């Protein structure tokens, strides 16, 4: 499989995985599932973004795609640091960063597809 095509597929997966994350945290809020599922799912998404960054570098997909992929990775990694001991306004960044990661995944996938 081509590096670019794998990168595009992973970018689309990150976007749709975000909806799974929203469903998981909703299920946890209403007691239908443990919140650890949301956390573990986020770790899998983080792994996907690490793979995407490696693919972007190996595939030489361009500085903008590499930079945006790195930004998505950093934003998702920061999610784990949003804990109970910080102000509520900072905790409110968790869903905003999550949505940002979703759309960055979609954006880099579209950019990589357009460069073919």
N, C-alpha and C positions, 0 to 999 in steps of 0.2 A: 504494500500500500504506500502511496505517495505521502510524504511528510506533510505537505500542504493540506491534502484531503483529510488526513487524520487530525490535524490542527483545527480545521473547519468543523469537523464532526464534534470534537471536544468542546469547541466554543459554543456550538448549538446546544450541546448537552449541559453545559454550565448554565445557560439561560433557562432551559426547561427544568433543570435540577433545582433552581431557585423556587419554582412553584411547589416542588415536593417539600422543600424546606419550610415554606409557608404552611403547607398542610400539616406537616409534622409538629410544628410549634402550636398550631391551632388545636390539633388533637391532644397535645400535652396540656394545653391550657384548660381544656374541657375534660381532662382525666381519661381520655381514651387511649393514650399512649404515654410512655415515660419520656421526659424531656431529654434524656440521654440519647434517644434516637435522633433528635434534631442535632445534637452536638456531634455524634458520630457521623451523621450524614454531611455535616459541615467539614469534618476532617477529610472525608472522601472527596469533597469538592476542592478542598485545599490541595490534595494530592493531584487532582485533575489539572489544576492551574500550574502546579510545579511541572507536570509533564508538558503542558502547553508551552510554558516558558522555554523548556529545553528544546521542544520541537521548533519554536520560533527562532531560537539561536542556531540550531543545527541546520534548519531549512533556510536560513538567511532570508527571513520574511520581511525584513526592513525594520528600520529604527522605530517608526511609529507603532507598528504592530508589537514589536518587542517591548517597547515602553508601556503601552496600554495593557499588555498582558502582565507585566511586572506590577503595574499599578493595581490591577485586579487582585493579584496575589497578595500584595501588601495590605490592601483593604480587607481582604478576607482573613488574613493572619491577625489583623488588629481586632477582629471580632472576638477572639478568644481572650483579649485583655479587658473587655468591657465586663466588669465584675460589680458586685454589690457595694464595694467600698468607694465608688466614685459618684459624683453628683448625678441626679436623675436626668438632667439635660444631656449629659454625656452618654448615658445609657440609651437615650433616644436615638443616638447615631447608629445603633445596631441594625435596625431594619432599613435605615437609609443606606448604610454601607452594603447591606445585603442586596438591595435592589440595584445599587450601583454596580455591584459585581455581576449580577445577572445581565444587565444591559451592556457592560463592558465585554462580557463573553460573547454576546450576540454581535456587538460592533466589530470586534477583532475577527470574528468568523466571516462577517460580510466583507471586511477590508481584505482579508486573505483571499476570499473568493473573487473579488473584483480585480485583484492583481494577477490573475491567471491569464 
